[in-house]
Amino acid sequence: MEVVDEKEAGVRARVEEVLGRTGSRGGVTQVRVEIQDKKGRSIIRNVKGPVRVGDNLVLLETEREARRLR
């Protein structure tokens, strides 16, 4: 069995809310996700591809947060 460093594996997050479409052609969706490791912590991220409420994402990095849509 291979031991994988937590930084390499990523952090699980669940989509709480879809905030809207962004990008020059609307190909990116802005979502609010709840970090599964730290209950109650939620951040805003940009996601490429289809996504809906309840989906699970694996975030490689959780320190940065996307700017809100205007």
CHARMM internal coordinates of N, CA and C (Angstrom, degrees):
IC EDIT
DIST 1 N 1 CA 1.4534
DIST 1 CA 1 C 1.5183
ANGL 1 N 1 CA 1 C 109.02
DIST 1 C 2 N 1.3023
ANGL 1 CA 1 C 2 N 116.22
DIHE 1 N 1 CA 1 C 2 N 132.85
DIST 2 N 2 CA 1.4624
ANGL 1 C 2 N 2 CA 122.04
DIHE 1 CA 1 C 2 N 2 CA -175.50
DIST 2 CA 2 C 1.5246
ANGL 2 N 2 CA 2 C 110.46
DIHE 1 C 2 N 2 CA 2 C -91.65
DIST 2 C 3 N 1.3268
ANGL 2 CA 2 C 3 N 116.45
DIHE 2 N 2 CA 2 C 3 N 134.64
DIST 3 N 3 CA 1.4621
ANGL 2 C 3 N 3 CA 121.19
DIHE 2 CA 2 C 3 N 3 CA 177.38
DIST 3 CA 3 C 1.5222
ANGL 3 N 3 CA 3 C 107.83
DIHE 2 C 3 N 3 CA 3 C -90.92
DIST 3 C 4 N 1.3380
ANGL 3 CA 3 C 4 N 116.62
DIHE 3 N 3 CA 3 C 4 N 126.39
DIST 4 N 4 CA 1.4572
ANGL 3 C 4 N 4 CA 121.95
DIHE 3 CA 3 C 4 N 4 CA -177.77
DIST 4 CA 4 C 1.5250
ANGL 4 N 4 CA 4 C 108.32
DIHE 3 C 4 N 4 CA 4 C -113.17
DIST 4 C 5 N 1.3253
ANGL 4 CA 4 C 5 N 115.69
DIHE 4 N 4 CA 4 C 5 N 130.91
DIST 5 N 5 CA 1.4640
ANGL 4 C 5 N 5 CA 121.19
DIHE 4 CA 4 C 5 N 5 CA 177.83
DIST 5 CA 5 C 1.5253
ANGL 5 N 5 CA 5 C 109.04
DIHE 4 C 5 N 5 CA 5 C -65.88
DIST 5 C 6 N 1.3439
ANGL 5 CA 5 C 6 N 117.05
DIHE 5 N 5 CA 5 C 6 N 141.50
DIST 6 N 6 CA 1.4687
ANGL 5 C 6 N 6 CA 121.42
DIHE 5 CA 5 C 6 N 6 CA -178.48
DIST 6 CA 6 C 1.5170
ANGL 6 N 6 CA 6 C 111.94
DIHE 5 C 6 N 6 CA 6 C -60.16
DIST 6 C 7 N 1.3391
ANGL 6 CA 6 C 7 N 118.25
DIHE 6 N 6 CA 6 C 7 N -34.60
DIST 7 N 7 CA 1.4673
ANGL 6 C 7 N 7 CA 121.61
DIHE 6 CA 6 C 7 N 7 CA 178.96
DIST 7 CA 7 C 1.5250
ANGL 7 N 7 CA 7 C 110.95
DIHE 6 C 7 N 7 CA 7 C -63.60
DIST 7 C 8 N 1.3365
ANGL 7 CA 7 C 8 N 117.26
DIHE 7 N 7 CA 7 C 8 N -36.03
DIST 8 N 8 CA 1.4590
ANGL 7 C 8 N 8 CA 120.83
DIHE 7 CA 7 C 8 N 8 CA -179.27
DIST 8 CA 8 C 1.5292
ANGL 8 N 8 CA 8 C 111.45
DIHE 7 C 8 N 8 CA 8 C -77.01
DIST 8 C 9 N 1.3200
ANGL 8 CA 8 C 9 N 117.12
DIHE 8 N 8 CA 8 C 9 N -31.74
DIST 9 N 9 CA 1.4573
ANGL 8 C 9 N 9 CA 121.45
DIHE 8 CA 8 C 9 N 9 CA -174.12
DIST 9 CA 9 C 1.5255
ANGL 9 N 9 CA 9 C 112.19
DIHE 8 C 9 N 9 CA 9 C -78.04
DIST 9 C 10 N 1.3214
ANGL 9 CA 9 C 10 N 118.69
DIHE 9 N 9 CA 9 C 10 N -32.48
DIST 10 N 10 CA 1.4518
ANGL 9 C 10 N 10 CA 121.68
DIHE 9 CA 9 C 10 N 10 CA -178.03
DIST 10 CA 10 C 1.5136
ANGL 10 N 10 CA 10 C 111.43
DIHE 9 C 10 N 10 CA 10 C 97.32
DIST 10 C 11 N 1.3137
ANGL 10 CA 10 C 11 N 115.54
DIHE 10 N 10 CA 10 C 11 N 176.99
DIST 11 N 11 CA 1.4586
ANGL 10 C 11 N 11 CA 122.61
DIHE 10 CA 10 C 11 N 11 CA -177.43
DIST 11 CA 11 C 1.5238
ANGL 11 N 11 CA 11 C 108.09
DIHE 10 C 11 N 11 CA 11 C -122.49
DIST 11 C 12 N 1.3183
ANGL 11 CA 11 C 12 N 116.07
DIHE 11 N 11 CA 11 C 12 N 134.55
DIST 12 N 12 CA 1.4721
ANGL 11 C 12 N 12 CA 120.52
DIHE 11 CA 11 C 12 N 12 CA 179.67
DIST 12 CA 12 C 1.5134
ANGL 12 N 12 CA 12 C 110.90
DIHE 11 C 12 N 12 CA 12 C -77.81
DIST 12 C 13 N 1.3282
ANGL 12 CA 12 C 13 N 115.80
DIHE 12 N 12 CA 12 C 13 N 141.83
DIST 13 N 13 CA 1.4595
ANGL 12 C 13 N 13 CA 122.07
DIHE 12 CA 12 C 13 N 13 CA 177.67
DIST 13 CA 13 C 1.5298
ANGL 13 N 13 CA 13 C 108.92
DIHE 12 C 13 N 13 CA 13 C -144.76
DIST 13 C 14 N 1.3266
ANGL 13 CA 13 C 14 N 116.46
DIHE 13 N 13 CA 13 C 14 N 147.16
DIST 14 N 14 CA 1.4674
ANGL 13 C 14 N 14 CA 121.97
DIHE 13 CA 13 C 14 N 14 CA 179.02
DIST 14 CA 14 C 1.5267
ANGL 14 N 14 CA 14 C 109.28
DIHE 13 C 14 N 14 CA 14 C -112.28
DIST 14 C 15 N 1.3360
ANGL 14 CA 14 C 15 N 116.35
DIHE 14 N 14 CA 14 C 15 N 135.50
DIST 15 N 15 CA 1.4627
ANGL 14 C 15 N 15 CA 121.98
DIHE 14 CA 14 C 15 N 15 CA 179.83
DIST 15 CA 15 C 1.5303
ANGL 15 N 15 CA 15 C 108.99
DIHE 14 C 15 N 15 CA 15 C -72.20
DIST 15 C 16 N 1.3572
ANGL 15 CA 15 C 16 N 115.83
DIHE 15 N 15 CA 15 C 16 N 120.76
DIST 16 N 16 CA 1.4634
ANGL 15 C 16 N 16 CA 121.37
DIHE 15 CA 15 C 16 N 16 CA 178.54
DIST 16 CA 16 C 1.5229
ANGL 16 N 16 CA 16 C 111.88
DIHE 15 C 16 N 16 CA 16 C -93.87
DIST 16 C 17 N 1.3462
ANGL 16 CA 16 C 17 N 116.21
DIHE 16 N 16 CA 16 C 17 N -37.59
DIST 17 N 17 CA 1.4580
ANGL 16 C 17 N 17 CA 120.15
DIHE 16 CA 16 C 17 N 17 CA -173.52
DIST 17 CA 17 C 1.5254
ANGL 17 N 17 CA 17 C 109.68
DIHE 16 C 17 N 17 CA 17 C -153.93
DIST 17 C 18 N 1.3325
ANGL 17 CA 17 C 18 N 116.65
DIHE 17 N 17 CA 17 C 18 N 139.13
DIST 18 N 18 CA 1.4570
ANGL 17 C 18 N 18 CA 121.89
DIHE 17 CA 17 C 18 N 18 CA 173.59
DIST 18 CA 18 C 1.5218
ANGL 18 N 18 CA 18 C 106.79
DIHE 17 C 18 N 18 CA 18 C -95.05
DIST 18 C 19 N 1.3491
ANGL 18 CA 18 C 19 N 116.65
DIHE 18 N 18 CA 18 C 19 N 118.91
DIST 19 N 19 CA 1.4614
ANGL 18 C 19 N 19 CA 121.40
DIHE 18 CA 18 C 19 N 19 CA -174.01
DIST 19 CA 19 C 1.5228
ANGL 19 N 19 CA 19 C 113.27
DIHE 18 C 19 N 19 CA 19 C -89.20
DIST 19 C 20 N 1.3272
ANGL 19 CA 19 C 20 N 117.93
DIHE 19 N 19 CA 19 C 20 N -30.00
DIST 20 N 20 CA 1.4586
ANGL 19 C 20 N 20 CA 120.09
DIHE 19 CA 19 C 20 N 20 CA 179.19
DIST 20 CA 20 C 1.5051
ANGL 20 N 20 CA 20 C 112.49
DIHE 19 C 20 N 20 CA 20 C 155.36
DIST 20 C 21 N 1.3371
ANGL 20 CA 20 C 21 N 115.26
DIHE 20 N 20 CA 20 C 21 N 179.48
DIST 21 N 21 CA 1.4611
ANGL 20 C 21 N 21 CA 122.03
DIHE 20 CA 20 C 21 N 21 CA -179.68
DIST 21 CA 21 C 1.5168
ANGL 21 N 21 CA 21 C 109.21
DIHE 20 C 21 N 21 CA 21 C -98.35
DIST 21 C 22 N 1.3187
ANGL 21 CA 21 C 22 N 116.33
DIHE 21 N 21 CA 21 C 22 N 146.51
DIST 22 N 22 CA 1.4502
ANGL 21 C 22 N 22 CA 121.93
DIHE 21 CA 21 C 22 N 22 CA 178.49
DIST 22 CA 22 C 1.5211
ANGL 22 N 22 CA 22 C 108.96
DIHE 21 C 22 N 22 CA 22 C -143.52
DIST 22 C 23 N 1.3063
ANGL 22 CA 22 C 23 N 117.15
DIHE 22 N 22 CA 22 C 23 N -178.39
DIST 23 N 23 CA 1.4567
ANGL 22 C 23 N 23 CA 121.04
DIHE 22 CA 22 C 23 N 23 CA -175.43
DIST 23 CA 23 C 1.5117
ANGL 23 N 23 CA 23 C 110.03
DIHE 22 C 23 N 23 CA 23 C 94.53
DIST 23 C 24 N 1.3108
ANGL 23 CA 23 C 24 N 116.41
DIHE 23 N 23 CA 23 C 24 N 161.30
DIST 24 N 24 CA 1.4668
ANGL 23 C 24 N 24 CA 119.92
DIHE 23 CA 23 C 24 N 24 CA -175.83
DIST 24 CA 24 C 1.5203
ANGL 24 N 24 CA 24 C 112.23
DIHE 23 C 24 N 24 CA 24 C -63.52
DIST 24 C 25 N 1.3272
ANGL 24 CA 24 C 25 N 117.69
DIHE 24 N 24 CA 24 C 25 N -29.24
DIST 25 N 25 CA 1.4711
ANGL 24 C 25 N 25 CA 121.00
DIHE 24 CA 24 C 25 N 25 CA -179.99
DIST 25 CA 25 C 1.5182
ANGL 25 N 25 CA 25 C 112.55
DIHE 24 C 25 N 25 CA 25 C -119.36
DIST 25 C 26 N 1.3156
ANGL 25 CA 25 C 26 N 117.20
DIHE 25 N 25 CA 25 C 26 N 11.09
DIST 26 N 26 CA 1.4610
ANGL 25 C 26 N 26 CA 120.21
DIHE 25 CA 25 C 26 N 26 CA 179.17
DIST 26 CA 26 C 1.5028
ANGL 26 N 26 CA 26 C 113.74
DIHE 25 C 26 N 26 CA 26 C 76.32
DIST 26 C 27 N 1.3325
ANGL 26 CA 26 C 27 N 117.57
DIHE 26 N 26 CA 26 C 27 N 22.95
DIST 27 N 27 CA 1.4574
ANGL 26 C 27 N 27 CA 121.39
DIHE 26 CA 26 C 27 N 27 CA -177.57
DIST 27 CA 27 C 1.5118
ANGL 27 N 27 CA 27 C 114.54
DIHE 26 C 27 N 27 CA 27 C -85.08
DIST 27 C 28 N 1.3328
ANGL 27 CA 27 C 28 N 116.99
DIHE 27 N 27 CA 27 C 28 N 0.57
DIST 28 N 28 CA 1.4586
ANGL 27 C 28 N 28 CA 121.52
DIHE 27 CA 27 C 28 N 28 CA -178.11
DIST 28 CA 28 C 1.5281
ANGL 28 N 28 CA 28 C 108.37
DIHE 27 C 28 N 28 CA 28 C -124.00
DIST 28 C 29 N 1.3248
ANGL 28 CA 28 C 29 N 116.82
DIHE 28 N 28 CA 28 C 29 N 137.88
DIST 29 N 29 CA 1.4573
ANGL 28 C 29 N 29 CA 121.77
DIHE 28 CA 28 C 29 N 29 CA 179.59
DIST 29 CA 29 C 1.5208
ANGL 29 N 29 CA 29 C 108.99
DIHE 28 C 29 N 29 CA 29 C -110.42
DIST 29 C 30 N 1.3313
ANGL 29 CA 29 C 30 N 116.49
DIHE 29 N 29 CA 29 C 30 N 132.42
DIST 30 N 30 CA 1.4525
ANGL 29 C 30 N 30 CA 120.05
DIHE 29 CA 29 C 30 N 30 CA 177.12
DIST 30 CA 30 C 1.5240
ANGL 30 N 30 CA 30 C 108.43
DIHE 29 C 30 N 30 CA 30 C -94.58
DIST 30 C 31 N 1.3555
ANGL 30 CA 30 C 31 N 115.85
DIHE 30 N 30 CA 30 C 31 N 127.61
DIST 31 N 31 CA 1.4631
ANGL 30 C 31 N 31 CA 121.16
DIHE 30 CA 30 C 31 N 31 CA -175.61
DIST 31 CA 31 C 1.5257
ANGL 31 N 31 CA 31 C 110.32
DIHE 30 C 31 N 31 CA 31 C -132.71
DIST 31 C 32 N 1.3369
ANGL 31 CA 31 C 32 N 114.87
DIHE 31 N 31 CA 31 C 32 N 155.27
DIST 32 N 32 CA 1.4601
ANGL 31 C 32 N 32 CA 121.31
DIHE 31 CA 31 C 32 N 32 CA 171.68
DIST 32 CA 32 C 1.5223
ANGL 32 N 32 CA 32 C 106.52
DIHE 31 C 32 N 32 CA 32 C -101.50
DIST 32 C 33 N 1.3247
ANGL 32 CA 32 C 33 N 116.59
DIHE 32 N 32 CA 32 C 33 N 125.34
DIST 33 N 33 CA 1.4642
ANGL 32 C 33 N 33 CA 121.13
DIHE 32 CA 32 C 33 N 33 CA -178.31
DIST 33 CA 33 C 1.5229
ANGL 33 N 33 CA 33 C 110.27
DIHE 32 C 33 N 33 CA 33 C -119.42
DIST 33 C 34 N 1.3377
ANGL 33 CA 33 C 34 N 115.39
DIHE 33 N 33 CA 33 C 34 N 147.88
DIST 34 N 34 CA 1.4570
ANGL 33 C 34 N 34 CA 121.37
DIHE 33 CA 33 C 34 N 34 CA 174.98
DIST 34 CA 34 C 1.5266
ANGL 34 N 34 CA 34 C 107.97
DIHE 33 C 34 N 34 CA 34 C -102.65
DIST 34 C 35 N 1.3258
ANGL 34 CA 34 C 35 N 115.98
DIHE 34 N 34 CA 34 C 35 N 125.64
DIST 35 N 35 CA 1.4663
ANGL 34 C 35 N 35 CA 121.28
DIHE 34 CA 34 C 35 N 35 CA 178.53
DIST 35 CA 35 C 1.5215
ANGL 35 N 35 CA 35 C 108.34
DIHE 34 C 35 N 35 CA 35 C -70.65
DIST 35 C 36 N 1.3296
ANGL 35 CA 35 C 36 N 117.92
DIHE 35 N 35 CA 35 C 36 N 126.55
DIST 36 N 36 CA 1.4577
ANGL 35 C 36 N 36 CA 121.70
DIHE 35 CA 35 C 36 N 36 CA -176.22
DIST 36 CA 36 C 1.5323
ANGL 36 N 36 CA 36 C 112.54
DIHE 35 C 36 N 36 CA 36 C -72.88
DIST 36 C 37 N 1.3311
ANGL 36 CA 36 C 37 N 117.53
DIHE 36 N 36 CA 36 C 37 N -32.46
DIST 37 N 37 CA 1.4672
ANGL 36 C 37 N 37 CA 120.19
DIHE 36 CA 36 C 37 N 37 CA -178.57
DIST 37 CA 37 C 1.5221
ANGL 37 N 37 CA 37 C 111.91
DIHE 36 C 37 N 37 CA 37 C -69.43
DIST 37 C 38 N 1.3399
ANGL 37 CA 37 C 38 N 116.27
DIHE 37 N 37 CA 37 C 38 N -35.92
DIST 38 N 38 CA 1.4636
ANGL 37 C 38 N 38 CA 121.72
DIHE 37 CA 37 C 38 N 38 CA -177.67
DIST 38 CA 38 C 1.5199
ANGL 38 N 38 CA 38 C 107.88
DIHE 37 C 38 N 38 CA 38 C -115.81
DIST 38 C 39 N 1.3062
ANGL 38 CA 38 C 39 N 117.18
DIHE 38 N 38 CA 38 C 39 N 96.67
DIST 39 N 39 CA 1.4731
ANGL 38 C 39 N 39 CA 121.28
DIHE 38 CA 38 C 39 N 39 CA -176.89
DIST 39 CA 39 C 1.5197
ANGL 39 N 39 CA 39 C 110.41
DIHE 38 C 39 N 39 CA 39 C -59.76
DIST 39 C 40 N 1.3156
ANGL 39 CA 39 C 40 N 115.00
DIHE 39 N 39 CA 39 C 40 N 136.11
DIST 40 N 40 CA 1.4509
ANGL 39 C 40 N 40 CA 120.56
DIHE 39 CA 39 C 40 N 40 CA 177.42
DIST 40 CA 40 C 1.5165
ANGL 40 N 40 CA 40 C 114.34
DIHE 39 C 40 N 40 CA 40 C 90.74
DIST 40 C 41 N 1.3262
ANGL 40 CA 40 C 41 N 119.26
DIHE 40 N 40 CA 40 C 41 N -13.23
DIST 41 N 41 CA 1.4651
ANGL 40 C 41 N 41 CA 120.91
DIHE 40 CA 40 C 41 N 41 CA 179.36
DIST 41 CA 41 C 1.5207
ANGL 41 N 41 CA 41 C 108.95
DIHE 40 C 41 N 41 CA 41 C -90.17
DIST 41 C 42 N 1.3250
ANGL 41 CA 41 C 42 N 116.34
DIHE 41 N 41 CA 41 C 42 N 122.80
DIST 42 N 42 CA 1.4592
ANGL 41 C 42 N 42 CA 120.00
DIHE 41 CA 41 C 42 N 42 CA 177.66
DIST 42 CA 42 C 1.5235
ANGL 42 N 42 CA 42 C 108.87
DIHE 41 C 42 N 42 CA 42 C -128.98
DIST 42 C 43 N 1.3258
ANGL 42 CA 42 C 43 N 115.48
DIHE 42 N 42 CA 42 C 43 N 145.20
DIST 43 N 43 CA 1.4614
ANGL 42 C 43 N 43 CA 122.22
DIHE 42 CA 42 C 43 N 43 CA 179.27
DIST 43 CA 43 C 1.5253
ANGL 43 N 43 CA 43 C 108.99
DIHE 42 C 43 N 43 CA 43 C -134.68
DIST 43 C 44 N 1.3228
ANGL 43 CA 43 C 44 N 115.84
DIHE 43 N 43 CA 43 C 44 N 164.49
DIST 44 N 44 CA 1.4617
ANGL 43 C 44 N 44 CA 122.32
DIHE 43 CA 43 C 44 N 44 CA 178.25
DIST 44 CA 44 C 1.5214
ANGL 44 N 44 CA 44 C 108.14
DIHE 43 C 44 N 44 CA 44 C -101.46
DIST 44 C 45 N 1.3245
ANGL 44 CA 44 C 45 N 116.82
DIHE 44 N 44 CA 44 C 45 N 130.30
DIST 45 N 45 CA 1.4572
ANGL 44 C 45 N 45 CA 121.86
DIHE 44 CA 44 C 45 N 45 CA 179.87
DIST 45 CA 45 C 1.5138
ANGL 45 N 45 CA 45 C 110.37
DIHE 44 C 45 N 45 CA 45 C -133.49
DIST 45 C 46 N 1.3254
ANGL 45 CA 45 C 46 N 116.13
DIHE 45 N 45 CA 45 C 46 N 157.15
DIST 46 N 46 CA 1.4611
ANGL 45 C 46 N 46 CA 122.83
DIHE 45 CA 45 C 46 N 46 CA 173.21
DIST 46 CA 46 C 1.5205
ANGL 46 N 46 CA 46 C 107.98
DIHE 45 C 46 N 46 CA 46 C -98.28
DIST 46 C 47 N 1.3386
ANGL 46 CA 46 C 47 N 116.30
DIHE 46 N 46 CA 46 C 47 N 133.30
DIST 47 N 47 CA 1.4564
ANGL 46 C 47 N 47 CA 121.97
DIHE 46 CA 46 C 47 N 47 CA -177.02
DIST 47 CA 47 C 1.5146
ANGL 47 N 47 CA 47 C 108.85
DIHE 46 C 47 N 47 CA 47 C -125.23
DIST 47 C 48 N 1.3274
ANGL 47 CA 47 C 48 N 116.13
DIHE 47 N 47 CA 47 C 48 N 132.21
DIST 48 N 48 CA 1.4598
ANGL 47 C 48 N 48 CA 121.18
DIHE 47 CA 47 C 48 N 48 CA 176.56
DIST 48 CA 48 C 1.5257
ANGL 48 N 48 CA 48 C 108.49
DIHE 47 C 48 N 48 CA 48 C -96.56
DIST 48 C 49 N 1.3132
ANGL 48 CA 48 C 49 N 115.71
DIHE 48 N 48 CA 48 C 49 N 133.37
DIST 49 N 49 CA 1.4539
ANGL 48 C 49 N 49 CA 119.92
DIHE 48 CA 48 C 49 N 49 CA 179.81
DIST 49 CA 49 C 1.5166
ANGL 49 N 49 CA 49 C 111.30
DIHE 48 C 49 N 49 CA 49 C 101.80
DIST 49 C 50 N 1.3351
ANGL 49 CA 49 C 50 N 116.68
DIHE 49 N 49 CA 49 C 50 N 176.57
DIST 50 N 50 CA 1.4628
ANGL 49 C 50 N 50 CA 120.36
DIHE 49 CA 49 C 50 N 50 CA -177.05
DIST 50 CA 50 C 1.5296
ANGL 50 N 50 CA 50 C 111.48
DIHE 49 C 50 N 50 CA 50 C -69.04
DIST 50 C 51 N 1.3285
ANGL 50 CA 50 C 51 N 115.97
DIHE 50 N 50 CA 50 C 51 N 136.65
DIST 51 N 51 CA 1.4612
ANGL 50 C 51 N 51 CA 121.66
DIHE 50 CA 50 C 51 N 51 CA 178.78
DIST 51 CA 51 C 1.5207
ANGL 51 N 51 CA 51 C 108.77
DIHE 50 C 51 N 51 CA 51 C -151.82
DIST 51 C 52 N 1.3329
ANGL 51 CA 51 C 52 N 116.76
DIHE 51 N 51 CA 51 C 52 N 146.48
DIST 52 N 52 CA 1.4593
ANGL 51 C 52 N 52 CA 121.34
DIHE 51 CA 51 C 52 N 52 CA 177.26
DIST 52 CA 52 C 1.5301
ANGL 52 N 52 CA 52 C 109.46
DIHE 51 C 52 N 52 CA 52 C -143.36
DIST 52 C 53 N 1.3191
ANGL 52 CA 52 C 53 N 115.58
DIHE 52 N 52 CA 52 C 53 N 168.95
DIST 53 N 53 CA 1.4634
ANGL 52 C 53 N 53 CA 121.15
DIHE 52 CA 52 C 53 N 53 CA -178.42
DIST 53 CA 53 C 1.5266
ANGL 53 N 53 CA 53 C 109.51
DIHE 52 C 53 N 53 CA 53 C -61.00
DIST 53 C 54 N 1.3246
ANGL 53 CA 53 C 54 N 115.97
DIHE 53 N 53 CA 53 C 54 N 134.57
DIST 54 N 54 CA 1.4645
ANGL 53 C 54 N 54 CA 121.20
DIHE 53 CA 53 C 54 N 54 CA -179.79
DIST 54 CA 54 C 1.5129
ANGL 54 N 54 CA 54 C 114.02
DIHE 53 C 54 N 54 CA 54 C 98.09
DIST 54 C 55 N 1.3284
ANGL 54 CA 54 C 55 N 118.05
DIHE 54 N 54 CA 54 C 55 N -12.95
DIST 55 N 55 CA 1.4647
ANGL 54 C 55 N 55 CA 120.63
DIHE 54 CA 54 C 55 N 55 CA 178.65
DIST 55 CA 55 C 1.5231
ANGL 55 N 55 CA 55 C 110.62
DIHE 54 C 55 N 55 CA 55 C -67.46
DIST 55 C 56 N 1.3240
ANGL 55 CA 55 C 56 N 116.34
DIHE 55 N 55 CA 55 C 56 N 149.55
DIST 56 N 56 CA 1.4553
ANGL 55 C 56 N 56 CA 122.10
DIHE 55 CA 55 C 56 N 56 CA 175.32
DIST 56 CA 56 C 1.5166
ANGL 56 N 56 CA 56 C 109.03
DIHE 55 C 56 N 56 CA 56 C -101.09
DIST 56 C 57 N 1.3247
ANGL 56 CA 56 C 57 N 116.23
DIHE 56 N 56 CA 56 C 57 N 134.85
DIST 57 N 57 CA 1.4587
ANGL 56 C 57 N 57 CA 122.46
DIHE 56 CA 56 C 57 N 57 CA 177.47
DIST 57 CA 57 C 1.5184
ANGL 57 N 57 CA 57 C 108.96
DIHE 56 C 57 N 57 CA 57 C -119.61
DIST 57 C 58 N 1.3139
ANGL 57 CA 57 C 58 N 116.61
DIHE 57 N 57 CA 57 C 58 N 154.22
DIST 58 N 58 CA 1.4593
ANGL 57 C 58 N 58 CA 121.89
DIHE 57 CA 57 C 58 N 58 CA 171.73
DIST 58 CA 58 C 1.5262
ANGL 58 N 58 CA 58 C 106.35
DIHE 57 C 58 N 58 CA 58 C -112.29
DIST 58 C 59 N 1.3219
ANGL 58 CA 58 C 59 N 116.00
DIHE 58 N 58 CA 58 C 59 N 112.83
DIST 59 N 59 CA 1.4597
ANGL 58 C 59 N 59 CA 121.91
DIHE 58 CA 58 C 59 N 59 CA -178.42
DIST 59 CA 59 C 1.5220
ANGL 59 N 59 CA 59 C 109.05
DIHE 58 C 59 N 59 CA 59 C -95.80
DIST 59 C 60 N 1.3229
ANGL 59 CA 59 C 60 N 115.93
DIHE 59 N 59 CA 59 C 60 N 126.17
DIST 60 N 60 CA 1.4591
ANGL 59 C 60 N 60 CA 120.13
DIHE 59 CA 59 C 60 N 60 CA 178.36
DIST 60 CA 60 C 1.5203
ANGL 60 N 60 CA 60 C 111.24
DIHE 59 C 60 N 60 CA 60 C -77.23
DIST 60 C 61 N 1.3336
ANGL 60 CA 60 C 61 N 115.70
DIHE 60 N 60 CA 60 C 61 N -20.01
DIST 61 N 61 CA 1.4680
ANGL 60 C 61 N 61 CA 120.39
DIHE 60 CA 60 C 61 N 61 CA -176.74
DIST 61 CA 61 C 1.5301
ANGL 61 N 61 CA 61 C 107.65
DIHE 60 C 61 N 61 CA 61 C -147.54
DIST 61 C 62 N 1.3431
ANGL 61 CA 61 C 62 N 117.30
DIHE 61 N 61 CA 61 C 62 N 133.22
DIST 62 N 62 CA 1.4663
ANGL 61 C 62 N 62 CA 120.30
DIHE 61 CA 61 C 62 N 62 CA -175.93
DIST 62 CA 62 C 1.5280
ANGL 62 N 62 CA 62 C 113.26
DIHE 61 C 62 N 62 CA 62 C -120.69
DIST 62 C 63 N 1.3078
ANGL 62 CA 62 C 63 N 118.48
DIHE 62 N 62 CA 62 C 63 N 2.59
DIST 63 N 63 CA 1.4629
ANGL 62 C 63 N 63 CA 120.73
DIHE 62 CA 62 C 63 N 63 CA -177.83
DIST 63 CA 63 C 1.5226
ANGL 63 N 63 CA 63 C 111.88
DIHE 62 C 63 N 63 CA 63 C -79.28
DIST 63 C 64 N 1.3290
ANGL 63 CA 63 C 64 N 116.87
DIHE 63 N 63 CA 63 C 64 N -38.59
DIST 64 N 64 CA 1.4656
ANGL 63 C 64 N 64 CA 120.84
DIHE 63 CA 63 C 64 N 64 CA -178.57
DIST 64 CA 64 C 1.5124
ANGL 64 N 64 CA 64 C 110.79
DIHE 63 C 64 N 64 CA 64 C -83.00
DIST 64 C 65 N 1.3387
ANGL 64 CA 64 C 65 N 115.12
DIHE 64 N 64 CA 64 C 65 N 146.49
DIST 65 N 65 CA 1.4543
ANGL 64 C 65 N 65 CA 120.91
DIHE 64 CA 64 C 65 N 65 CA 177.67
DIST 65 CA 65 C 1.5304
ANGL 65 N 65 CA 65 C 108.16
DIHE 64 C 65 N 65 CA 65 C -127.06
DIST 65 C 66 N 1.3403
ANGL 65 CA 65 C 66 N 116.38
DIHE 65 N 65 CA 65 C 66 N 142.76
DIST 66 N 66 CA 1.4662
ANGL 65 C 66 N 66 CA 120.62
DIHE 65 CA 65 C 66 N 66 CA 179.99
DIST 66 CA 66 C 1.5216
ANGL 66 N 66 CA 66 C 110.21
DIHE 65 C 66 N 66 CA 66 C -72.27
DIST 66 C 67 N 1.3387
ANGL 66 CA 66 C 67 N 115.75
DIHE 66 N 66 CA 66 C 67 N 149.89
DIST 67 N 67 CA 1.4617
ANGL 66 C 67 N 67 CA 120.13
DIHE 66 CA 66 C 67 N 67 CA 174.18
DIST 67 CA 67 C 1.5184
ANGL 67 N 67 CA 67 C 109.26
DIHE 66 C 67 N 67 CA 67 C -73.55
DIST 67 C 68 N 1.3162
ANGL 67 CA 67 C 68 N 116.11
DIHE 67 N 67 CA 67 C 68 N 146.81
DIST 68 N 68 CA 1.4643
ANGL 67 C 68 N 68 CA 121.73
DIHE 67 CA 67 C 68 N 68 CA -178.50
DIST 68 CA 68 C 1.5226
ANGL 68 N 68 CA 68 C 110.92
DIHE 67 C 68 N 68 CA 68 C -68.47
DIST 68 C 69 N 1.3290
ANGL 68 CA 68 C 69 N 116.54
DIHE 68 N 68 CA 68 C 69 N 150.06
DIST 69 N 69 CA 1.4562
ANGL 68 C 69 N 69 CA 122.67
DIHE 68 CA 68 C 69 N 69 CA 174.20
DIST 69 CA 69 C 1.5216
ANGL 69 N 69 CA 69 C 109.94
DIHE 68 C 69 N 69 CA 69 C -70.10
DIST 69 C 70 N 1.3106
ANGL 69 CA 69 C 70 N 116.14
DIHE 69 N 69 CA 69 C 70 N 151.84
DIST 70 N 70 CA 1.4731
ANGL 69 C 70 N 70 CA 119.91
DIHE 69 CA 69 C 70 N 70 CA 175.70
DIST 70 CA 70 C 1.4999
ANGL 70 N 70 CA 70 C 111.11
DIHE 69 C 70 N 70 CA 70 C -110.50
END
COOR INIT
IC SEED 1 N 1 CA 1 C
IC BUILD
